[in-house]
Amino acid sequence: MLETIQDLMRPPAGMAFDFSQPPGEPALAPADGVSWQVFANPVSLFVGGMAAVLLELAEPSVRSGVWDHGGFQRDPAMRLRRTGFAAMMTVYGPRSAAEKLIARVVRMHDHVQGSTPDGLPYRANDPRLLDWVHATAAFAFTQAYHHYVRPLSAAEKDAAFAEGRVSARLYGALGAPRSWAEWEALFAATAPGLEGSGILADFMRIMGAAPLLPAPLRSLQRLLVRAAVQISPEPVRSLPQLHGRGLRPGEAALVRALARASALLPLGDTPPVQAARRLAAPPGKC
């Protein structure tokens, strides 16, 4: 079961990448930092990724861009795996490869624009929207790890945001929060404009039924989706499409047990393991 979730950490078909190369090249995020711990846990990674999308879909302009151009409706499994691969590259990939991937994403986003159903124009590379997307991702992954793997100190939570500064700037999120306090300030300023929608309801339905995990594990998949709702901050958790969709009594303990068990199991040859091997090797050696 946990091995199946670990598979979500690996690059999707057609995007194979050897994180162990080139020897000695550092990543954008520090190897001794909090991010390397947070992104190495497949259960909290799954939950955090879901929670980040819930926060994105609550913001009207981001929602339209994600839903109209993101591929969730056509192939949700591939969309999530591609997003996961980008996260793995940003945290664990060699700096040169991470910079190339981010530049490619930025170029793709240059063509993502349109209008919300209310007629509000948006463009994916709008710095305001980029700040929200990067802030929600940092919050969601950190919060998932904090709730389901181990409690993080205030300093570790701050570090999780600070360690993403380099990648955020490369994406164009120049005002992304650099600490937990800055995240809370951004969220307080953004919260009045967050709203529910039919798209949010569609996303919840798709995530409960999409073949992200094998059919026998579909109940586990729905449990992890509920775990994502559970860590979403108010007022998002109380939106009509999410209200009452969090964890049931006793389920938080089950998610914690799964997350902590996954932390004890060998990761296999996943990006975190390959990246550690890359940094352990002297430059020019394999």
KOLGU-946083 format. One record per residue (C-alpha): residue number from 1; residue in three letters; x, y, z. Coordinates in nm, 2 decimals, always signed. Layout:
residues N
resi=NUM&resn=ALA&x=X&y=Y&z=Z;
...
//
This chain:
residues 286
resi=1&resn=MET&x=+0.00&y=+0.00&z=+0.00;
resi=2&resn=LEU&x=+0.27&y=+0.25&z=+0.10;
resi=3&resn=GLU&x=+0.48&y=+0.14&z=-0.19;
resi=4&resn=THR&x=+0.19&y=+0.24&z=-0.42;
resi=5&resn=ILE&x=+0.18&y=+0.59&z=-0.27;
resi=6&resn=GLN&x=+0.56&y=+0.62&z=-0.30;
resi=7&resn=ASP&x=+0.52&y=+0.56&z=-0.68;
resi=8&resn=LEU&x=+0.35&y=+0.90&z=-0.69;
resi=9&resn=MET&x=+0.69&y=+1.05&z=-0.60;
resi=10&resn=ARG&x=+0.86&y=+0.92&z=-0.92;
resi=11&resn=PRO&x=+0.86&y=+1.10&z=-1.25;
resi=12&resn=PRO&x=+0.56&y=+1.02&z=-1.47;
resi=13&resn=ALA&x=+0.59&y=+0.84&z=-1.80;
resi=14&resn=GLY&x=+0.79&y=+1.04&z=-2.05;
resi=15&resn=MET&x=+0.96&y=+1.26&z=-1.79;
resi=16&resn=ALA&x=+1.22&y=+1.02&z=-1.66;
resi=17&resn=PHE&x=+1.50&y=+1.20&z=-1.48;
resi=18&resn=ASP&x=+1.80&y=+1.08&z=-1.28;
resi=19&resn=PHE&x=+1.83&y=+1.29&z=-0.97;
resi=20&resn=SER&x=+2.16&y=+1.14&z=-0.88;
resi=21&resn=GLN&x=+2.33&y=+1.33&z=-1.16;
resi=22&resn=PRO&x=+2.55&y=+1.54&z=-1.20;
resi=23&resn=PRO&x=+2.75&y=+1.44&z=-0.89;
resi=24&resn=GLY&x=+2.79&y=+1.71&z=-0.63;
resi=25&resn=GLU&x=+2.56&y=+1.97&z=-0.78;
resi=26&resn=PRO&x=+2.34&y=+2.13&z=-0.51;
resi=27&resn=ALA&x=+1.97&y=+2.18&z=-0.53;
resi=28&resn=LEU&x=+1.77&y=+2.50&z=-0.50;
resi=29&resn=ALA&x=+1.66&y=+2.39&z=-0.15;
resi=30&resn=PRO&x=+1.93&y=+2.32&z=+0.11;
resi=31&resn=ALA&x=+1.99&y=+1.95&z=+0.17;
resi=32&resn=ASP&x=+2.00&y=+2.00&z=+0.55;
resi=33&resn=GLY&x=+1.68&y=+2.20&z=+0.55;
resi=34&resn=VAL&x=+1.32&y=+2.13&z=+0.64;
resi=35&resn=SER&x=+1.20&y=+2.10&z=+0.28;
resi=36&resn=TRP&x=+1.40&y=+1.79&z=+0.22;
resi=37&resn=GLN&x=+1.23&y=+1.63&z=+0.51;
resi=38&resn=VAL&x=+0.88&y=+1.75&z=+0.43;
resi=39&resn=PHE&x=+0.89&y=+1.64&z=+0.06;
resi=40&resn=ALA&x=+1.03&y=+1.29&z=+0.14;
resi=41&resn=ASN&x=+0.71&y=+1.17&z=+0.31;
resi=42&resn=PRO&x=+0.47&y=+1.03&z=+0.04;
resi=43&resn=VAL&x=+0.16&y=+1.04&z=+0.26;
resi=44&resn=SER&x=+0.20&y=+1.40&z=+0.37;
resi=45&resn=LEU&x=+0.31&y=+1.49&z=+0.02;
resi=46&resn=PHE&x=-0.02&y=+1.35&z=-0.12;
resi=47&resn=VAL&x=-0.23&y=+1.53&z=+0.14;
resi=48&resn=GLY&x=-0.04&y=+1.85&z=+0.11;
resi=49&resn=GLY&x=-0.07&y=+1.86&z=-0.26;
resi=50&resn=MET&x=-0.45&y=+1.81&z=-0.23;
resi=51&resn=ALA&x=-0.48&y=+2.09&z=+0.03;
resi=52&resn=ALA&x=-0.28&y=+2.33&z=-0.19;
resi=53&resn=VAL&x=-0.52&y=+2.27&z=-0.48;
resi=54&resn=LEU&x=-0.82&y=+2.33&z=-0.25;
resi=55&resn=LEU&x=-0.67&y=+2.67&z=-0.16;
resi=56&resn=GLU&x=-0.59&y=+2.75&z=-0.52;
resi=57&resn=LEU&x=-0.95&y=+2.67&z=-0.63;
resi=58&resn=ALA&x=-1.09&y=+2.89&z=-0.36;
resi=59&resn=GLU&x=-0.93&y=+3.20&z=-0.53;
resi=60&resn=PRO&x=-1.14&y=+3.30&z=-0.83;
resi=61&resn=SER&x=-0.87&y=+3.40&z=-1.08;
resi=62&resn=VAL&x=-0.64&y=+3.11&z=-0.99;
resi=63&resn=ARG&x=-0.94&y=+2.87&z=-1.00;
resi=64&resn=SER&x=-1.02&y=+2.97&z=-1.36;
resi=65&resn=GLY&x=-0.66&y=+2.94&z=-1.47;
resi=66&resn=VAL&x=-0.61&y=+2.60&z=-1.31;
resi=67&resn=TRP&x=-0.94&y=+2.46&z=-1.42;
resi=68&resn=ASP&x=-0.94&y=+2.59&z=-1.78;
resi=69&resn=HIS&x=-0.58&y=+2.51&z=-1.85;
resi=70&resn=GLY&x=-0.45&y=+2.27&z=-1.59;
resi=71&resn=GLY&x=-0.57&y=+1.93&z=-1.72;
resi=72&resn=PHE&x=-0.75&y=+1.82&z=-1.41;
resi=73&resn=GLN&x=-1.07&y=+1.74&z=-1.60;
resi=74&resn=ARG&x=-0.90&y=+1.55&z=-1.88;
resi=75&resn=ASP&x=-0.64&y=+1.35&z=-1.69;
resi=76&resn=PRO&x=-0.63&y=+1.43&z=-1.31;
resi=77&resn=ALA&x=-0.37&y=+1.15&z=-1.24;
resi=78&resn=MET&x=-0.12&y=+1.28&z=-1.49;
resi=79&resn=ARG&x=-0.18&y=+1.64&z=-1.39;
resi=80&resn=LEU&x=-0.10&y=+1.56&z=-1.03;
resi=81&resn=ARG&x=+0.20&y=+1.35&z=-1.12;
resi=82&resn=ARG&x=+0.34&y=+1.63&z=-1.34;
resi=83&resn=THR&x=+0.29&y=+1.88&z=-1.06;
resi=84&resn=GLY&x=+0.46&y=+1.64&z=-0.82;
resi=85&resn=PHE&x=+0.75&y=+1.60&z=-1.05;
resi=86&resn=ALA&x=+0.79&y=+1.98&z=-1.07;
resi=87&resn=ALA&x=+0.79&y=+1.99&z=-0.68;
resi=88&resn=MET&x=+1.05&y=+1.71&z=-0.66;
resi=89&resn=MET&x=+1.27&y=+1.89&z=-0.91;
resi=90&resn=THR&x=+1.24&y=+2.22&z=-0.73;
resi=91&resn=VAL&x=+1.34&y=+2.07&z=-0.40;
resi=92&resn=TYR&x=+1.58&y=+1.78&z=-0.49;
resi=93&resn=GLY&x=+1.68&y=+1.84&z=-0.85;
resi=94&resn=PRO&x=+2.03&y=+1.97&z=-0.94;
resi=95&resn=ARG&x=+2.01&y=+2.35&z=-0.97;
resi=96&resn=SER&x=+2.08&y=+2.36&z=-1.34;
resi=97&resn=ALA&x=+1.80&y=+2.12&z=-1.42;
resi=98&resn=ALA&x=+1.56&y=+2.29&z=-1.18;
resi=99&resn=GLU&x=+1.62&y=+2.63&z=-1.34;
resi=100&resn=LYS&x=+1.56&y=+2.49&z=-1.69;
resi=101&resn=LEU&x=+1.23&y=+2.33&z=-1.58;
resi=102&resn=ILE&x=+1.11&y=+2.64&z=-1.40;
resi=103&resn=ALA&x=+1.19&y=+2.86&z=-1.71;
resi=104&resn=ARG&x=+0.99&y=+2.62&z=-1.93;
resi=105&resn=VAL&x=+0.69&y=+2.64&z=-1.69;
resi=106&resn=VAL&x=+0.71&y=+3.02&z=-1.69;
resi=107&resn=ARG&x=+0.71&y=+3.02&z=-2.07;
resi=108&resn=MET&x=+0.41&y=+2.79&z=-2.08;
resi=109&resn=HIS&x=+0.23&y=+3.02&z=-1.83;
resi=110&resn=ASP&x=+0.29&y=+3.31&z=-2.06;
resi=111&resn=HIS&x=+0.01&y=+3.17&z=-2.28;
resi=112&resn=VAL&x=-0.23&y=+3.10&z=-1.99;
resi=113&resn=GLN&x=-0.48&y=+3.38&z=-1.96;
resi=114&resn=GLY&x=-0.85&y=+3.44&z=-1.99;
resi=115&resn=SER&x=-1.14&y=+3.57&z=-1.78;
resi=116&resn=THR&x=-1.33&y=+3.43&z=-1.48;
resi=117&resn=PRO&x=-1.70&y=+3.37&z=-1.51;
resi=118&resn=ASP&x=-1.75&y=+3.71&z=-1.36;
resi=119&resn=GLY&x=-1.55&y=+3.87&z=-1.63;
resi=120&resn=LEU&x=-1.24&y=+3.94&z=-1.43;
resi=121&resn=PRO&x=-0.93&y=+3.90&z=-1.66;
resi=122&resn=TYR&x=-0.64&y=+3.68&z=-1.53;
resi=123&resn=ARG&x=-0.30&y=+3.57&z=-1.65;
resi=124&resn=ALA&x=-0.11&y=+3.29&z=-1.50;
resi=125&resn=ASN&x=+0.21&y=+3.49&z=-1.46;
resi=126&resn=ASP&x=+0.04&y=+3.77&z=-1.27;
resi=127&resn=PRO&x=+0.28&y=+3.82&z=-0.97;
resi=128&resn=ARG&x=-0.02&y=+3.84&z=-0.73;
resi=129&resn=LEU&x=-0.15&y=+3.50&z=-0.84;
resi=130&resn=LEU&x=+0.20&y=+3.35&z=-0.84;
resi=131&resn=ASP&x=+0.24&y=+3.47&z=-0.48;
resi=132&resn=TRP&x=-0.08&y=+3.30&z=-0.38;
resi=133&resn=VAL&x=+0.00&y=+2.97&z=-0.55;
resi=134&resn=HIS&x=+0.35&y=+2.95&z=-0.40;
resi=135&resn=ALA&x=+0.23&y=+3.05&z=-0.06;
resi=136&resn=THR&x=-0.05&y=+2.79&z=-0.05;
resi=137&resn=ALA&x=+0.19&y=+2.52&z=-0.16;
resi=138&resn=ALA&x=+0.44&y=+2.60&z=+0.11;
resi=139&resn=PHE&x=+0.16&y=+2.62&z=+0.37;
resi=140&resn=ALA&x=-0.01&y=+2.30&z=+0.26;
resi=141&resn=PHE&x=+0.29&y=+2.08&z=+0.24;
resi=142&resn=THR&x=+0.43&y=+2.21&z=+0.57;
resi=143&resn=GLN&x=+0.09&y=+2.18&z=+0.75;
resi=144&resn=ALA&x=+0.04&y=+1.82&z=+0.62;
resi=145&resn=TYR&x=+0.38&y=+1.72&z=+0.75;
resi=146&resn=HIS&x=+0.32&y=+1.90&z=+1.08;
resi=147&resn=HIS&x=-0.02&y=+1.74&z=+1.14;
resi=148&resn=TYR&x=+0.05&y=+1.39&z=+1.02;
resi=149&resn=VAL&x=+0.42&y=+1.31&z=+1.04;
resi=150&resn=ARG&x=+0.57&y=+1.51&z=+1.33;
resi=151&resn=PRO&x=+0.51&y=+1.86&z=+1.48;
resi=152&resn=LEU&x=+0.73&y=+2.13&z=+1.34;
resi=153&resn=SER&x=+0.87&y=+2.41&z=+1.56;
resi=154&resn=ALA&x=+0.79&y=+2.77&z=+1.47;
resi=155&resn=ALA&x=+1.15&y=+2.81&z=+1.34;
resi=156&resn=GLU&x=+1.11&y=+2.50&z=+1.12;
resi=157&resn=LYS&x=+0.78&y=+2.64&z=+0.98;
resi=158&resn=ASP&x=+0.96&y=+2.97&z=+0.90;
resi=159&resn=ALA&x=+1.24&y=+2.78&z=+0.74;
resi=160&resn=ALA&x=+1.00&y=+2.59&z=+0.51;
resi=161&resn=PHE&x=+0.89&y=+2.92&z=+0.36;
resi=162&resn=ALA&x=+1.24&y=+3.08&z=+0.36;
resi=163&resn=GLU&x=+1.39&y=+2.78&z=+0.17;
resi=164&resn=GLY&x=+1.15&y=+2.83&z=-0.11;
resi=165&resn=ARG&x=+1.26&y=+3.19&z=-0.18;
resi=166&resn=VAL&x=+1.50&y=+3.10&z=-0.47;
resi=167&resn=SER&x=+1.25&y=+2.89&z=-0.66;
resi=168&resn=ALA&x=+0.97&y=+3.14&z=-0.59;
resi=169&resn=ARG&x=+1.17&y=+3.42&z=-0.75;
resi=170&resn=LEU&x=+1.25&y=+3.20&z=-1.05;
resi=171&resn=TYR&x=+0.88&y=+3.14&z=-1.10;
resi=172&resn=GLY&x=+0.81&y=+3.51&z=-1.07;
resi=173&resn=ALA&x=+0.65&y=+3.50&z=-0.72;
resi=174&resn=LEU&x=+0.85&y=+3.80&z=-0.60;
resi=175&resn=GLY&x=+0.62&y=+3.87&z=-0.30;
resi=176&resn=ALA&x=+0.58&y=+3.51&z=-0.18;
resi=177&resn=PRO&x=+0.59&y=+3.48&z=+0.20;
resi=178&resn=ARG&x=+0.93&y=+3.42&z=+0.35;
resi=179&resn=SER&x=+0.80&y=+3.32&z=+0.69;
resi=180&resn=TRP&x=+0.49&y=+3.18&z=+0.87;
resi=181&resn=ALA&x=+0.39&y=+3.52&z=+0.98;
resi=182&resn=GLU&x=+0.41&y=+3.66&z=+0.63;
resi=183&resn=TRP&x=+0.19&y=+3.36&z=+0.52;
resi=184&resn=GLU&x=-0.07&y=+3.45&z=+0.78;
resi=185&resn=ALA&x=-0.07&y=+3.81&z=+0.67;
resi=186&resn=LEU&x=-0.12&y=+3.71&z=+0.31;
resi=187&resn=PHE&x=-0.39&y=+3.47&z=+0.40;
resi=188&resn=ALA&x=-0.57&y=+3.73&z=+0.61;
resi=189&resn=ALA&x=-0.56&y=+3.97&z=+0.32;
resi=190&resn=THR&x=-0.68&y=+3.71&z=+0.07;
resi=191&resn=ALA&x=-0.95&y=+3.53&z=+0.28;
resi=192&resn=PRO&x=-1.23&y=+3.78&z=+0.22;
resi=193&resn=GLY&x=-1.21&y=+3.71&z=-0.15;
resi=194&resn=LEU&x=-1.21&y=+3.33&z=-0.12;
resi=195&resn=GLU&x=-1.52&y=+3.15&z=-0.23;
resi=196&resn=GLY&x=-1.68&y=+2.81&z=-0.31;
resi=197&resn=SER&x=-1.78&y=+2.71&z=-0.66;
resi=198&resn=GLY&x=-1.91&y=+2.42&z=-0.87;
resi=199&resn=ILE&x=-1.55&y=+2.37&z=-0.98;
resi=200&resn=LEU&x=-1.45&y=+2.30&z=-0.62;
resi=201&resn=ALA&x=-1.73&y=+2.04&z=-0.59;
resi=202&resn=ASP&x=-1.62&y=+1.89&z=-0.92;
resi=203&resn=PHE&x=-1.26&y=+1.87&z=-0.80;
resi=204&resn=MET&x=-1.37&y=+1.68&z=-0.48;
resi=205&resn=ARG&x=-1.57&y=+1.44&z=-0.69;
resi=206&resn=ILE&x=-1.29&y=+1.38&z=-0.93;
resi=207&resn=MET&x=-1.03&y=+1.33&z=-0.66;
resi=208&resn=GLY&x=-1.25&y=+1.07&z=-0.49;
resi=209&resn=ALA&x=-1.30&y=+0.86&z=-0.80;
resi=210&resn=ALA&x=-0.99&y=+0.92&z=-1.02;
resi=211&resn=PRO&x=-0.75&y=+0.63&z=-1.05;
resi=212&resn=LEU&x=-0.47&y=+0.79&z=-0.85;
resi=213&resn=LEU&x=-0.43&y=+0.47&z=-0.65;
resi=214&resn=PRO&x=-0.53&y=+0.12&z=-0.76;
resi=215&resn=ALA&x=-0.90&y=+0.03&z=-0.72;
resi=216&resn=PRO&x=-0.85&y=-0.17&z=-0.40;
resi=217&resn=LEU&x=-0.70&y=+0.14&z=-0.24;
resi=218&resn=ARG&x=-0.96&y=+0.39&z=-0.35;
resi=219&resn=SER&x=-1.10&y=+0.41&z=+0.01;
resi=220&resn=LEU&x=-0.75&y=+0.51&z=+0.12;
resi=221&resn=GLN&x=-0.74&y=+0.77&z=-0.15;
resi=222&resn=ARG&x=-1.07&y=+0.92&z=-0.03;
resi=223&resn=LEU&x=-0.93&y=+0.92&z=+0.33;
resi=224&resn=LEU&x=-0.63&y=+1.12&z=+0.22;
resi=225&resn=VAL&x=-0.85&y=+1.37&z=+0.04;
resi=226&resn=ARG&x=-1.05&y=+1.41&z=+0.36;
resi=227&resn=ALA&x=-0.72&y=+1.47&z=+0.54;
resi=228&resn=ALA&x=-0.64&y=+1.75&z=+0.30;
resi=229&resn=VAL&x=-0.98&y=+1.91&z=+0.38;
resi=230&resn=GLN&x=-0.91&y=+1.88&z=+0.75;
resi=231&resn=ILE&x=-0.59&y=+2.09&z=+0.74;
resi=232&resn=SER&x=-0.74&y=+2.36&z=+0.52;
resi=233&resn=PRO&x=-0.77&y=+2.68&z=+0.72;
resi=234&resn=GLU&x=-1.09&y=+2.86&z=+0.78;
resi=235&resn=PRO&x=-1.29&y=+3.00&z=+0.60;
resi=236&resn=VAL&x=-1.19&y=+2.75&z=+0.33;
resi=237&resn=ARG&x=-1.27&y=+2.44&z=+0.53;
resi=238&resn=SER&x=-1.63&y=+2.57&z=+0.58;
resi=239&resn=LEU&x=-1.70&y=+2.65&z=+0.22;
resi=240&resn=PRO&x=-2.02&y=+2.47&z=+0.12;
resi=241&resn=GLN&x=-1.83&y=+2.22&z=-0.11;
resi=242&resn=LEU&x=-1.60&y=+2.12&z=+0.18;
resi=243&resn=HIS&x=-1.81&y=+2.16&z=+0.49;
resi=244&resn=GLY&x=-1.83&y=+1.83&z=+0.67;
resi=245&resn=ARG&x=-1.59&y=+1.67&z=+0.42;
resi=246&resn=GLY&x=-1.30&y=+1.65&z=+0.66;
resi=247&resn=LEU&x=-1.18&y=+1.36&z=+0.87;
resi=248&resn=ARG&x=-1.42&y=+1.15&z=+1.07;
resi=249&resn=PRO&x=-1.36&y=+1.06&z=+1.44;
resi=250&resn=GLY&x=-1.05&y=+0.84&z=+1.47;
resi=251&resn=GLU&x=-0.94&y=+0.89&z=+1.11;
resi=252&resn=ALA&x=-0.67&y=+1.14&z=+1.20;
resi=253&resn=ALA&x=-0.49&y=+0.88&z=+1.40;
resi=254&resn=LEU&x=-0.50&y=+0.64&z=+1.10;
resi=255&resn=VAL&x=-0.35&y=+0.90&z=+0.87;
resi=256&resn=ARG&x=-0.08&y=+0.97&z=+1.12;
resi=257&resn=ALA&x=+0.00&y=+0.60&z=+1.15;
resi=258&resn=LEU&x=+0.02&y=+0.57&z=+0.77;
resi=259&resn=ALA&x=+0.24&y=+0.88&z=+0.74;
resi=260&resn=ARG&x=+0.48&y=+0.78&z=+1.02;
resi=261&resn=ALA&x=+0.50&y=+0.42&z=+0.89;
resi=262&resn=SER&x=+0.59&y=+0.56&z=+0.54;
resi=263&resn=ALA&x=+0.87&y=+0.76&z=+0.71;
resi=264&resn=LEU&x=+1.02&y=+0.44&z=+0.86;
resi=265&resn=LEU&x=+1.01&y=+0.24&z=+0.53;
resi=266&resn=PRO&x=+1.29&y=+0.25&z=+0.28;
resi=267&resn=LEU&x=+1.20&y=+0.50&z=+0.01;
resi=268&resn=GLY&x=+1.34&y=+0.30&z=-0.28;
resi=269&resn=ASP&x=+1.51&y=+0.48&z=-0.56;
resi=270&resn=THR&x=+1.30&y=+0.79&z=-0.54;
resi=271&resn=PRO&x=+1.41&y=+1.15&z=-0.60;
resi=272&resn=PRO&x=+1.51&y=+1.22&z=-0.24;
resi=273&resn=VAL&x=+1.73&y=+0.91&z=-0.23;
resi=274&resn=GLN&x=+1.89&y=+0.98&z=-0.57;
resi=275&resn=ALA&x=+1.95&y=+1.35&z=-0.47;
resi=276&resn=ALA&x=+2.12&y=+1.24&z=-0.15;
resi=277&resn=ARG&x=+2.34&y=+1.01&z=-0.35;
resi=278&resn=ARG&x=+2.42&y=+1.30&z=-0.59;
resi=279&resn=LEU&x=+2.54&y=+1.53&z=-0.31;
resi=280&resn=ALA&x=+2.74&y=+1.25&z=-0.14;
resi=281&resn=ALA&x=+2.94&y=+1.20&z=-0.46;
resi=282&resn=PRO&x=+3.24&y=+1.44&z=-0.53;
resi=283&resn=PRO&x=+3.20&y=+1.64&z=-0.85;
resi=284&resn=GLY&x=+3.31&y=+1.44&z=-1.15;
resi=285&resn=LYS&x=+3.24&y=+1.11&z=-0.98;
resi=286&resn=CYS&x=+2.94&y=+0.88&z=-1.00;
//
